[in-house]
Amino acid sequence: MCLLTFMPEGIDINYEKALEAAKSNPHGFGFAIHSRTTIIKDHDMNFGNLWTRWEKLREIERGPAIFHFRITTHGLTDVDNCHPFNVGNDDKTVLAHNGILPIVMPVHETRSDTKIFAEYVLPNMGGVTALDNKETFESVEEWASGSKLVILSVNPLCLYDWYIINESHGHWLDNMWWSNKSYIAYTPVSSAYWNKTGYSLDSTRGMYSDWDVDDDDYLVGAPQIDEAILNQHNADDYECFIDDIYEDSGYLPLIRVFTEFNSTNQTAVATCYECANVYQIDPYEASATHCGNCKNCLGCGNSKCNCWDDYEYGQSFLSFVDTNQEELS
């Protein structure tokens, strides 16, 4: 679900790690640099082209910076959906995101969930200055549980130049912050283990109740899954989350987060978002639940968890295709 990086002033991202990140997250790239009075940002679908411009600019502009590598989860795969985005009409503030926000996406929406958050949700909360309130900041962290965001701002009304939401869900390495480990090179291998699925999720979670929109504007398409499923490292909170989401629902919504099904050729792959390993999945067999490389749960990313305690092994990923073809395709 993308890789988001943050560099404090004077720190640069390593090219080899950036190149691996681009291979693992190939759906568009972008950066932003805090330049005291302005935010400089750039985007490209070609990593090499953007990196050339980044290197030249970074020789001059040494302020705090973001570099983002995208995997498409919502919206079109195009440069307009490359992070970072301006926050509303504030051209002095940008944000980038790693994860899946609990936003009910409009039917046929071409924007990503992050772009909607940047253009609509955060501005309607009061903009970046709202994050200077500790209670508001913590409520956004809780709402976006599992997701990670970085905001850069030269807005003179802000208390800080940058903000990291759910910083603890990422890690610091080389004096910079990384939202996950998909900058590490791994050789994809086939996996022989498969598990079961179930289906159906009431996808009405998320969103601020005071949105000034008609109900029809935000109809649910496919099941919406918060990336707490992928990156939540507080086992107790995660298990409560699982209980709430999957009561009477089965496991297909969880498996859909890390399994991509191609209805054209009836194939599927599972991706480990902890180490970036990719597995060929036989959709007529049962689905993978753990990474054969790093051994972590493909759902929560932990080596020890209770995500699959009530999981009945053996049922295939396509066992619901007859009744849920639209959801699976």
Disulfide bonds with the S-S distance in Angstrom:
none
